[in-house]
Amino acid sequence: MHGAEGTVDAKRKQERYGRVAEQLRELFVSTTDPSARMATAAALLHAKMDDFFWTGWYLLRDGELTVGPYQGSLACLVLPAHQGVCWAGLDRGEPVIVPDVHAFPGHIACDSRSRSEIVIPLRDASGTVIGVLDVDSERPAHFDEVDREGLEAVVAMICS
């Protein structure tokens, strides 16, 4: 989106992320359990954000990225090591935004309807990357810096 329309859409999306984060802060008062927080965050993001086709977590367990709480179509249970977008986010320790998953080297297609993806690393209290938040969209080039910032704020609340 270009011009004023894109600015309005970005502002609307930022405001929606702000409301989601506020709602999660209120909900998270009742528990510090990361699994409960991940399940709640996945459900809320999936319900409230436009065109989130698959929303969930992959967690590093015994050297494997294993699916955690999620919303959407069936997921790959374990992702092949050091391949695909989720592993890229984990290995780099930074967010990865992919406008076209079919152009991403080594992309793992758990659902062929996915067209774009964003991955945000999840860190434990010591700062170690222990997994990722993974969001897919059926729309190409759906994710941007507003999504990165909004999702990073959500991820920061999981283990805090």
N, C-alpha and C positions, 0 to 999 in steps of 0.2 A: 504494500500500500504506500502510496506516495502523497505528499502534501498534507493538507489539513485533515483529510479523512484518516490517513495513517496515524497522525498525531492523536486524534480523538480516539481511535481504536486502541492505541498503545496506552493512553491514559485510562480508558475503561478497563483494560486488562490489568494495569497496575492496581487500580482500585479494587478489582475483584480479588487479586492476590492478597491485598491488604485485609479484605474481609475474611478470606479463608484463613490467613495467619492469625487473625484475632480470634476467630472461632476455635481454631486448634489450641491456641494458648488457654482459652477458657476450658476446653475439654481436657487438656493435658494436666490440669491442676489435680485431677483425681487419680493419676497414676504416672509413675516414672518408667513403667515397663516399656522397653523399646518395641516389642512386638505389638502391643496394644496401640501404641502411638503410630507405628507404621500402618497397621490395618485401618485405623481411623483416618490418617492422612490420605491413604490411597482412596478410600471411599469418598471422602469429601472432595478431593481434587477431581476425581473421576466424575462426580455428580455436578460440580460447580463450574468447571473450566470447559470452554468450547472445544470440541473436536479432540478430546482426549480419548483415544480409541482403546489403549491399554495403559494402565497406570499401576505401577508396583515396584517391588523391591527385589533385587538379587543380592544375596548375602554370601560373603566369603566363608566357607566352612570346609576345613580340611583341604585347602588348596583348590576348592571348586566353587564356582558361582552357582548357588542353588536358589531357586525361586523362593521368595518369601510372600508376605501378604500382598494381594493384588486384586484389581478389578479389571474385567474385560474378558476377552476370549482366552481359551486354554493357552498356557504358557509352556515354553520349553522348561523342563524341570531342572536340568543342569546345562550350563553353557560351556562349550568346548573351551579349554584354557587358552587365554591370550588371543582370542578371535572375537571379532564383532565389536559393536559399539559399547556394550556394557563393560567388557574387558578393557577397552581403550580408556574409558573413564576411570576404571580402577587402576590400571597400570600407570596412567599419566597423573592420577590424583587431582584431576581437574574436570570441570564440566565439558561435555562434548555435545555439540549441536550438529545434527546431520540433516541437511535439507532434502536429500534424496538417498534413502537407505540402499537403493539398488546400485548406487555409484560408490558406496563405501566398501573398501577392500575387506573381504572376509565377513561381510554382514551375515548374521544368522537370522534366517527368516522363520520365526516361530509362527507367524501368521502373514501370509503373502499380501494381505490387504494393507499392511503398514507401508507408509510412504516416506514419513519423516520421523525423527526421533531426537530426544534429548535425554542425556544421562548426567546425573549429579552425584558425585561421590558422597558416601555416608561415612562419617568419622566417629570413632568412639571418644570417650572423655579425654583420652591421652593424645588424640589427634591422628591415630592410625586409621587408615581407610579400611572399613570392614564390609563394605557393600556399596550398592548404588541405588538411587531412585531412577527408574527407567519409565519414560512416557513416550508412547507412540501415537501418531496421528495418521489417519487415512489421507490427509491432505499433504501434498508436497510443500516443503519450506514453511511448515506451520509454526515452528519455534524460533524465537529470537532472544535478544538480550533481556527483554522484559520477562520472558519465561525463565531464563537462567536466574535472574535476580530473585524472582518470586519463589521459585522452587528451591534455591539455595536457602532462603529464609525458612522454608518449611523443613528442609532436611536438618538445618541447624537445631531445630527444636526436638528432634527424635531422641538423642542421647544426652541432652542437657538436663 
